[in-house]
Amino acid sequence: MSEPGFAPRPTLEAVAARAGVSRATASRVVNGSEGVRAPLVERVRRAVDELGYVPNQAARTLVTRRNDAIAVVVAEPETRFFTDPFFAQQVRGISRELTAHDNQLVLLLTEGTADYQRVGRYLAGGHVDGALIFSLHAEDELPALARRAGVPTVIGGRPGWSDDRTLYVDCDNRGGARDAVRYLLGLGRRQVAHIAGPLDQTASVDRLDGFRDVLPDADPRLIVEGDFTPEGGARAMTALLERVPDLDAVFVASDVMASGALRVLRTVGRRVPEDVAVVGFDDMVSVAEWTDPPLTTVHQDIEEMGRLMAGLLLRTLEPPAQGGAEPVRAASIVTPTRLVVRASA
Amino acid sequence: MSEPGFAPRPTLEAVAARAGVSRATASRVVNGSEGVRAPLVERVRRAVDELGYVPNQAARTLVTRRNDAIAVVVAEPETRFFTDPFFAQQVRGISRELTAHDNQLVLLLTEGTADYQRVGRYLAGGHVDGALIFSLHAEDELPALARRAGVPTVIGGRPGWSDDRTLYVDCDNRGGARDAVRYLLGLGRRQVAHIAGPLDQTASVDRLDGFRDVLPDADPRLIVEGDFTPEGGARAMTALLERVPDLDAVFVASDVMASGALRVLRTVGRRVPEDVAVVGFDDMVSVAEWTDPPLTTVHQDIEEMGRLMAGLLLRTLEPPAQGGAEPVRAASIVTPTRLVVRASA
């Protein structure tokens, strides 16, 4: 992953030197104290502007210890954030946990990756104690930005790299996918297709790997990549029906995509589950139970994962225990999944 | 409106006095500078903790001028925020405008009014340059909290009080309601009912006033209060049908409530629009066009209102113009509405 280049921060000493005043005077101006003569105030302000000086809020947080505020950054444009119910559920869990610990949830929205430098500046500005980042795509800059900002971070979903300082919370995507495919085979289905999520996301890769664990020799035409939207699921289903007209089952990597796939199957007159059995992933409230027919799907507790992310981050922010107790060692968390059987398979 | 009680903030001078050190030493510790002896650092930190000293970030922002960050606070619990599409649309407009000006959107979520003191602390902490607050209810503490925090604020929706320093953006709720009711009367309807929004919100009051402007002598049984949810709309419709079985039209104060009302009418076998004509309010994307039948409704441009709120706030944050130009005077904005005719009336 490439690392964005932050220049070293100008110091208060540099501001004082530039303004030709003492460090104490510069400090008084920066702190907004009274009693500094107007021309000196003006010189310090100009030096601040010219050098791009940002007060060392992080250092000051060392004194007050905490802002009691946690940033949530979703690596998706705001439009997708509000249309995919996954995010609302994850944020709900985060909100519950942070509120229970009297921490403010600070959601930093973006229109796209072009806005990441601004998010990095906000994280570096000392406005939050930590960050929760989720829905990462390959080569995503956000984790590096958070690291440069010196902000402790927990990632939602297994990151695309591995080291021992990156904390994350994920569900057992691969195991859940295996359960889904085995269930379809157990129903006697012979031509099981897979609509994958976007393969620049580890959740999609892990679910595809689970599919391949059970069906290592699957015809490659049985696998189509989608994009976690209903429209993407519909397009993928259409493509599958053209490529493999006699398919009799589909494991879809998200309920939202499965809703689009079901629509296509209905339109072309394939009965679900008689002609084509469908299994989703997520067990998303407001989706899986409301499709026609209701979805058999792999349940993951999305709200609970949000709660776990927030809890893990708050633990890493705790000061080391006094006295004899061992400090709490944080570790990444992988939650189990389970198959929920409804009418679609 | 009652004002929450903030104690006056402890000053750096008070910290220095408590710690028994000079102001300069206290300042160096608070700023995280090197070169202060450890016992003194410890004494200052203890004084900071004991007094609850918060560094005067707002004053420091006077020097750096801007955080380039704007808070958005919705006076609703996070659960409602994510289920009512109104909020996503308003935030979308805000996000577009802030991004265009390279300002970070900082969404402060809450679980309820119990969290307002924490929101007030965050606003007072100097982390944002201004605040956009919307969906206020009567007696809501948020505007007073923002004022105490010294954060310039624009309110979405006419506030429940009037003074000349409160800026807001709203649509012409009363005029839009009049248009809706006149349209129903023009269709020859005689018994026009109204499902109002929650009457602790000015949008609901203004729409009810518009209804009464046209029908000043309406039977009070024709007016039922809802809560801007589909379930509330359904309950209100059921109540109206019991009270006034021969009603032939309903003006509903939101599309979301109208979707619930339509469901009830279908269930009891009243045809829309033949037996009962229905007009909504909002012209909410993803609601009005998708109901069965599609809704005739009063259009307001929700995303544009978000954009206008953000633009108005950014203008108030601009430094006064240099030289001869007059400073830009900000003023509240009321946008027009228009009736959109679809199948329901």
Interface residues (C-beta under 8 A of the other chain):
Chain A: L12 A24 S27 R28 V29 V30 N31 G32 S33 V44 R45 V48 D49 Y53 V54 P55 N56 Q57 A58 A59 R60 L62 V63 T64 R65 N67 D68 A69 E78 T79 F82 T83 A88 V91 R92 S95 R96 T99 D102 N103 Q104 L105 V106 L107 L108 L109 T110 E111 D115 R118 V119 R121 Y122 G125 H127
Chain B: L12 A24 S27 R28 V29 V30 N31 G32 S33 V44 R45 V48 D49 Y53 V54 P55 N56 Q57 A58 A59 R60 L62 V63 T64 R65 N67 D68 A69 E78 T79 F82 T83 A88 V91 R92 S95 R96 T99 D102 N103 Q104 L105 V106 L107 L108 L109 T110 E111 D115 R118 V119 R121 Y122 G125 H127
